[in-house]
Amino acid sequence: MRILLLGSGGREHALAWKISQSPLCTRLYLAPGNAGTTLLGTHCPIAVTDFEAIASLCLKEQIDMVIVGPEEPLVNGIREFLTKQQGLESLKIIGPGKVGAQLEGSKAFAKSFMERHGIPTARYKEFSAANYEQGVAYLQAHPLPIVLKADGLAAGKGVLICETTQEALQGFEAMIREARFGEAGKKVVVEQFLKGIEISVFVLTDGTNYVLLPEAKDYKRIGVGDKGLNTGGMGAVSPVPFVDATLWSKIEQRVVIPTINGLQQDGIPYCGFVFIGFMIVKGEPFVIEYNCRMGDPETEVVIPRLASDLVALLDAAALGQLQKQRVEVDPRAACTVVAVSGGYPEDYKKGYPISGLDQPHESLVFHMGTTRHEGQVLTSGGRVLTVTSFASSVTEAAARSQQVQQTIQFNDKYCRTDIGYEFLK
């Protein structure tokens, strides 16, 4: 198969690394890719939002399968666009259509879906400029802490956990009246705060059948001890040590199966990944978010632990035959540690040379925000790269990733030193 992978982050580097190992992949194209994916396939300088150029590439290169990495093209309807193009009717596309992608594209849509299908989640209300004053009154009467979520896509940063009513009111005003998150914050979901431990579960579905990939736990805050601003993710571990057979059964029976059934009942075709973010409260799973693609940096620990042929799984999903597939998993623990540019998730500088990428080690380095100029790899994003290591325990895997991170340097580099801290002894 000739495969086109859309995206340029660490998620796409990890997917490209795995796809390139499959005997089913005869040629891999990346649009646009990054400095780390150079040796894995043919780079095409096309933005993931340039649907016309993507369609032209598919026709020219006789692409058999398109794998959509990031959420934006899915929410904007790339599946519908490509399938309507003459000559692309048989193209296999991994990623849901526009309606299915609303599970991520609209927090209000996702909450309504969960409510309709009896999927456990936090209580919520939604507000916009039209009922702004009602929202203010609701916040003033709401118990603390309060969670505010921008309804639309906000690059993983549209969630505010407010410890005081004043903080909540300021955040509410910033979202709706000051457009802090642009269009994404025109509608705000106000949610009950759930105290527990977050984990991420990844489902691949053909709309009827599904397989479960390894679970992960990511670390969103910029500071050690989960302090400071939210980021796109500072690291991840897999497996999550406290996820036992009992919890896994609850997750599958109470959430995964009702989600797949709910999509069918609502008449929503779905082929691709469903990322389910959970808060585990006293052993009980509650859904805090859906995503319509794999997570980043969770992909960088989940995909390396996948022992099965990823392309075979994706092909089966595209053909509606996932019931014939089994997922094999590497039993070792994996930990990934992200290196970011100083100032991230707020203002930061780009274009710094990265050294140490050629140092020998057994870990995997996945590029997130890098570019190549005149043979030199440079920083080009807030999250620059991540190091994934395997070991018999999370503790040892984390130590190995931290050790390798010390050998890779760029100006104003920062890493959290406590990824997996709950499990470190």
Secondary structure, 3 states (H helix, E strand, C coil): CEEEEEECCHHHHHHHHHHCCCCCCCEEEEEECCHHHCCCCEECCCCCCCHHHHHHHHHHCCCCEEEECCHHHHHCCHHHHHHCCCCCCCCEEECCCCCCCHHHHCHHHHHHHHHHCCCCECCEEEEEHHHHHHHHHHHHHCCCCEEEEECCCCCCCCEEEECCHHHHHHHHHHHHCCCCCHHHHCEEEEEECCCCEEEEEEEEECCCCEEECCCEEECCEEECCCEEEECCCCEEEECCCCCCHHHHHHHHHHHHHHHHHHHHHCCCCCCEEEEEEEEEECCEEEEEEEECCCCCCCHHHHHHHECCCHHHHHHHHHCCCHHHCCCCECCCEEEEEEEEECCCCCCCCCCCECECCCCCCCCEEEECCEEEECCEEEECCCEEEEEEEEECCHHHHHHHHHHHHCCCECCCEEECCCCCHHHCC
